[in-house]
Amino acid sequence: MPNSTFIIAEIACSHDGSVNTLKKIIQNSSVSGADAIQLQIWQLKYMMSPENKNYKKLKNIEFNKKQWKEIINFTKKKFQNIKIFVCLYEHKSIDFILSLNIDGLKINSSDLTNPTVLKKISNLKIPINLSVGASSNQEISYALSILKKHKNITLMYGLQSFPTKTEEVKLQKIKMLSNKFKLPIGYQDHCQSGSD
């Protein structure tokens, strides 16, 4: 159905560094009816200085390449109904991520002005989701100018505050982005759950 909603289950780091936990989350994402899961694959040594206050925390939950291959193979074998998207954080991991034969990539707002990343993915055939919640129109235009030959780009809007207060969501920006860039728009929900 061309007009159906495509649901991506963002897993992020909710696995807490446990392969078994991640497998359970993937299973539950499939059972819940998600069309895709979204993983975050990175090598911390290329992403963050050891002096950063979050370095040790992220090091404790970082998967190695062998573990990622196990997770991807598990997903493809057990849950063929679900697509695999990967959010990348640094250009050194791009070749490895692509070697996993994933179904789509997500590029963060912070990389919309990163020519190293954009040029490396510009000729890919898989879908690319551009996160634009923290980007200016000029930054989005810059990214699209490098990705101009790519035929399957979706802009992903979601205010970059975690969590986002309901009154600050600004959903009207989706229409503005659609009118300006003439591309499909997705919504990344960062809203708080429950009541304050």
N, C-alpha and C positions, 0 to 999 in steps of 0.2 A: 504493500500500500504506500504510494508515494507521499501521502499526507499524514502518515502515522508518526507518532512521536518516537524518536530514537533515544533510549535511556542508557546512559553510561554510568556504571557504578564506580565511583572514585574511591579507590582503596587507600591511596596515599600511604601513610606509615602506620595504619591501624593494626598491622600485623605484629608490631613490636619486635621485629627481628626473628619471628618464629615462622619457619616454612609451613609447619602443620597448621598454625593459626591462619596463615594466608590461604592455604588450600581450603579451609573451612569457609572463609569469607568468600572465596571464589564460588564454592558450591552453593552457598546461600544467595549469592548474587544471581546465579543461574536459576535457582528455584524461585526467586522473587520475580523473575521475568525480565531482568535487565537484558538489553541487547548487546552490551559490551561491558568489560571491566577496564579500568584504567590503572595501570601500575606506574610507579615512579622508579626509574632505574638510573642510578648514578654511581660514580666512583668518587668517594668523598675527597680523596687526595687531589682531585682536579676541581673540586667545587668549593672548598672552604679551607681557610687557614686553621691549623691546629690551635691557634691562639683564640679562635672564636669560641664564645661561651657555649655554643651548641655542638661543638665538634665531638666531644666525648659521647654525648647522647646519641647523635646520629651514627657514630662509629659502632655503637652497641646494637644498632638495628640494621646495619648495612648488610645486604646479601652479596656474596661473591658470584662470579660468572657461572660456576657450576650449579649453584643453587637456583639462579635465574633460569638456566636451561631446564632444570628439573621442574620448576614451577610452570614454565611455558609448555613443556611437553605434557605435564599433568593436565593442564587446562585443555589443550587441543585434543587429548585422548578421551577425557572424561566428559567434556562439555563442548561439544562441537557446535552447539547452537549459539555460543557466545563469542563475540569478537574480542580481540585483545588490542587495546590502545596503550601506548606508553608515553608518559610525560618525561621529556628529557631535560636535564639540568646543566649539562656541560658537553662540549663538542667531542671530547675524547671518547665518549661512550656511543656515539652515533653508529659507527660501523658494527659494534657488537649488537646493539639493539636491532639493527636492520637484519643481522644474521639470524635473528630469532624468527624471521618471517611473520612479523606482526601485521595487524590489519589497519593500524592508523597511528599517527603521532600527534602529540599535543605540544605546542610551543608556548612557553610562558611569556607573559607580558614583558618581562625583563630581557627577553631575547629578540624582541621585535626590531631592535636596532643593532642586532649582532650579525654582521655580514658573514662571519665564519660559519655560523649555524645555518643561516638562511640559504647561503649558496650551496652548502652541502646537501640540503634536502630539496632544493628547487626542482630537480628532475625526477623526483620520486613519483610513483604511480599511485601510492596508497593515500587515503584521506589525510589531510592535515587540519587540525583544529588550532586556531590562533587565539590564545587567551588575550582579551583586550580590556579587561576590567580596570587595569591600571595604566592604560596607554592613551596617548593623545591621538587625534585624527592624523596628525603628521607622522607619528610613529607607525600607525597602522598602514598608512599609504606607503611609507618606506619599505615595510616588510612585503607588501603586496607588489611593489615594483620589482623586487628581486624574485618573487614567486609568481611572476606574471604568466609563465607558461603552464603553471600547475592548474589542473582542471577540477580539483575537488578540495576546495578550501571552505571551512566554516569558521566564522568568527564566534568566539565563546565569551559572552559577557557575564560578569558577576563582580559586584563591588568587592574590592580587595581589603575587606576588614573581616576579622575572624573572631567571634561571629559577627555578622552584619545584623544590625537592628532592623526589624521589619519596616519601620518608617523610613529607613535610609536606602532601601533596595534600588529605587530609581529605575523601575522597569521601562519607563518611557524612553530610556536611552536605546533600548533594543530597536524601536521603530526608527529612531534617528540613524543608527548604524546601518540598518537595512536600506533606508532611503539613500544614504550617502554612498555606500560601497556595493550595493546590489549583489550581496552574497547571503547565503543562508546564515542564520544567527541561532546559536545555542545559548542556553542559560545555565550558568554554574551557580548553584545555590549554596551560599555561605551563611544562610540565616541561622539565627539561634533557634533552638527547638524548645518547645514548652513555654511557660510563662516566666517573667522575671520575678 
